Amino acid sequence: MSKSAQMDRVSVIGGGAWGTALAQTCASAGRQVHLWAREADVVQSIESDHENKRFLPGAKLLPTISASSDLEKAARTDIILVVTPAQFTRAVLTDLAPHIAEGTPMLLCSKGIEQNSMQFMSEVLEQTVPHAIPAVLSGPSFAADVVKGLPTAVTLACSDPALGRVLMNAIGTRSFRPYLASDIIGAEIGGAVKNVLAIACGIVLGRELGKSAHAALITRGFAEMTRLGIALGAMPETLRGLCGLGDLVLTCSSEQSRNMSCGLALGKGQSMAQINARGGGIIEGAATAPALTALAQREDIDMPISEALAAILSDKIGIDAAIEGLLSRPFQVE
């Protein structure tokens, strides 16, 4: 596909709240949007009522958004946004791969690390759809804000600057503002690590340890994110930007975040079984935590907050014992 081609058709793979919000902003940018969803009721409600009643109720969607459960139909497009949960992305991409045209840009919008392989989504894409062109969309953004057209800024990471600018112009609007970067792995690390840290921040507030502890955890968590990022070849400026520090601050500071809300509930004494039973979507940080810990150990990177959170989630240690362990660590140079 020519980078100068008019990219008027966009497909969004994943009919959750974030996929629906991105479909809306692409339609607002003047694109013809096709949203693929596995759930029949999501497809039906979008097609008949222009609303995703299951995952984003109350948001009226533009009529230029269509929906189906047909991957082959979704593949006939100029740009694909992949918004499936990280742990299910490989399976969906494997099914999608035979239908994708050579050189189709695929924006990876899920934030996580695959558990079994310890791979980021760009690595999964390279293995499953090697004939596509990868890019990453990540940053401080809540679906409820984006679907309303509230001001939002994100990172669009693409190793080809010319294509990156085409993609920015294709999906950007006055209120949804992509900032271009070339550092794909840095954008992915920021999005994955912040979800894990957001659960930890929720635990701190749920245990009523105070705002000072909350601020300290965000700051020291950002240090963990930076150490891992540099070890894996990320650019420090990427991690200091929207997809790193920006997303970390938002996700660790608002109960709108499923990860933050999960941590709050854990801190108040609820179990993961109770939290999951309430529904409300995938808690990406809980799924990513064991893979992040394994990756840090493989790279010999010190990530004590992330490791403590993973141990809590796997029932290897209680919350109070984990907090005591962190507070008992030797004093260090910052």
N, C-alpha and C positions, 0 to 999 in steps of 0.2 A: 504494500500500500504506500502510495506517495505521501510524504509528510506534508505536502502542500494541498492534498486532497481536502475537499470540503467535508468535514466530519459532522454530518447532520443527524446521523442515527446513533443512538446510544442504547446499549443493553445493560441492565443491572441484574446481576446474578445474586439473588437473595432477597426475600420479601419480608425481612424483619423491619424494625423501626428505622434503623440506619439506612438500609437499602431503599426503603420507601422515601425517606427524607432526601437521599441523594438523587433518586428518580425525580423528585419534585424540583430540586434545584437545577438539574439538567434540562428539564422541561421549561423552567423559567428562563434558562439561557437560550431558548429557542430551538432545542433539539427535539426530535421525535424519539420518544423513550419507550422501550419495551422492558418490562420488569418480569423476571423469571422467579417464580416461587414454587416450592414443593407443595405447599398447603393449598388444597383445592378451595377452601373457604376464603383464603386471601385473594386468590385469582378471581373468584366470583364477585367478591365485594368491590374490588377495584374496577372490574369490567362493568358491573351493573350500577354501582353507586359512587364511583370515583373516590373510594375511601378504603383504607386498610383497617377494617374494624377490629381485627385481632391485635395487631401490634402498634398501630398509631391511630387510635379512634379519635374522631372529631376533626381531623385534618382533611380538608377538602382538596383532592388532588386535581391537577390540571387535566383537561380532556385529551391532551397529547400524550398521555401515559396509557399504554395498554399493558396487559398482563397475560401470562400463560404458564403452563408447566412443561413447555416444549423447548428443550435445550437446543435442538437443531434450529428452530425458529429464532431463538435468542442469539445464536451465533451469526446470523446474517445481519451484520451491523458494522459500523465504522470503529466504534470504541466499546470495550467491555469493562464495566466496573464489577469486581468480584467482592461481594459483601457477605459471603457465607461465613459462619463461625470458623475460627482457625482450625479446630480439630476435625472439621468436616470438609475442608477446602480441597484436600487431595482427591477425595472420592468424586466431588463435583467436577473438578478440573479434568479428571480422567475420563469421565463421561462426556465432557464438553469437547475434549481435544480433537476428535475426528472431524468435528464440524467447523473448526476455527480456520479461517483463511491465513495463509502465510503473511507474517508481518502485522497482524492485528494488534494494536496497543491494548494491553490489559492492565487496568489500574487496580492494584491490590489494596483493598480498604479494610480488611480484617486485621486485628491487632493481637498477635499471639505467636507462640512457638509450638510447633507440632510435638506432641509428647514422645512418640516412639523414636522419631528421627533427630530430635533437637534442632530441626530446621525452621528457618523463617519462611514466610509465604513466597518470597521471590525464589528461594531455593526449591520449594515444592513446585512452583510454576515452571522452573527450568527443567525439572524432571518430567513433568506431565504434559506440558504444552511448549516444547522447546522452540517451536516456530512462531510463537507470539513474542511481542516486545513488552518487557515488564516496566511498570512504573508503580509508585506507591503514593497513596493519598492518606495523610495522617495529620492530626492536629487537634487542638482543643475545640471540640464540637459535640453538642448534644443534639440528637435527632429532633427533639421537640423545638429547639431554637431554629434549626436549619429549615424545617418544614414550614415554619412561620415567616421565613425570610428575614430573621433577625441577623445583625452583622456577625459574621464568622470568618476567621482567617485560618487557613490550613497550609501545610506543606505539600507540594506536589514534587516528588523526587523522580527524576528520569535521567538516565545516563546520557541521553542524546538531547542537548539543549534545544535544538530546532524543533524536535518532536514535542518536547516538554512545553514549549510556547504554544504550539498548536493545541495541545491538550488543555492548557490553561484557558485559552480563549474559547475552547469548545464547552467547558463546563462552568467557567467562572461567571459570576453575575456581580451586580453592584454590591450586594450584601454577602455573597459567598466568594471569598477572595483567596485564591490559591497563590502561594509564593513558591517560586521555582527553586529547586535544589538538585544537585546531581548525586547526592549521597543516599542511595537506596537502602543500604544496610543500616545506616544511622537512623533513617526515618522509621525503619522497622523495629530497631532496638528500643527507641523511645516509646513507641506505641505498646510494645509488649511488656516492658518493665514497669511502666507507670500503672498498669492494671494490677500487677502484684502489689506494688507499694500502696495503691489506693485501699486495698483490703486491710493492710497493716495500719494505715492512717485511721480507717474506720474503727478498728479495734482500740486504738489509743483513745479516741473520743468516746467510744462505747464504754470503756473502762474508766472514763472521767479522769484521765491523766493530765488534762489541761491543754490549753492552746500552745504553751511553750513547748511541750513534748511533741505536739502535732507539727509545729514548725521545724523542730529539730529533726523529726523523722523525714519530712519532705526533703530537707537539705541534705541529710546523710544518705537518704535514698537516691537523691540525684547524683551524689558522689559514686554510689554503686553503679548506677546507670552509665556514668561517664567512664568508669574503670572498664566495664565490660565492653562498652562501645569502642574505646581506643584499642583494646586487645583484639577486637574483631575487624579493625580497619575503618571504623567510623570517624567522621570529622568532628572535632569538639564543637565547632560552631553549629553543626546540625543539632547536636544534643542540647545546645543552649537556645535553640529556636523553638518554633511553634510545636513541632512534632516531638520535642523532648521536654524541656522545662515548661513550656506553655501547657502542654497536655497534662503533664504531671500535676501542675498547680490546680487546674480545673478539676481533674478526676479525683484528686485527694481532698477537695474542699467542698464538695456538693453531694447531697444525698440523691440528686438526680442520677448519679453514677451507680450502676448496679454493683460495681466492685466496692465502692465506698459504703453503700447501704449494707452489703453483705458483711463487711468488717464491723460496722456498727452493731448489727445483730449478733455477731459472734462475741463482740466485746461485752454485750449485755447478757450473755449466757446462753444464747440459742445455739443449736447444733447446725452443721451443714445440711443434715437431712431435713430439719425443720425449714431452713431457708430455701432449699430446693423445692420443697413441697408447695411453697407459695407460688411457684411459677415466676413469670416475669422475664424470662429469657435466659440466655447463656451468661454465666459469670466467667468471662474470659480469663480474669486473673487467677481464678481457682484452677482452671485447666492448664494455664501456662506455668504456674509456680513450680511444679516438679521438674518440668523441662528446663526452666531457667536455672534452677539449682544444679541440675546435672551438667548443664552447659558451663556454668561458672566453675564447677569442680574440674571439668575437663580442661578448661583454660587456665586453671589455678588463679582465679580471681576471687578476692575476698568480698563476699556479699552477705554479711551477717543478717541484715534485716530480711532480705529475700529468703535466706535459708531458714530463719526462724519461722517465717510465715508458712513456708512449705511444710515444715515439721508440724505446725499447728494443724494445718489442713489435712495432713495424713494421720492425725491422732498420735504422733510420736511424742508429743510434748503438750502440756497444758499451756494456756495463755499466760497465766501468772508465772509459771516456770520459764517460759520463753522471754518474758519481760525481764525477769530477774537475771537471766543469762546475758541479755544485752546490756543491762546496767552494770553487770560485774566485769565487763570487758576492760582491759587495761586502758588507761588514758593514752591518747595518741596525738601526734602532730596532725593538724588539719591539712 
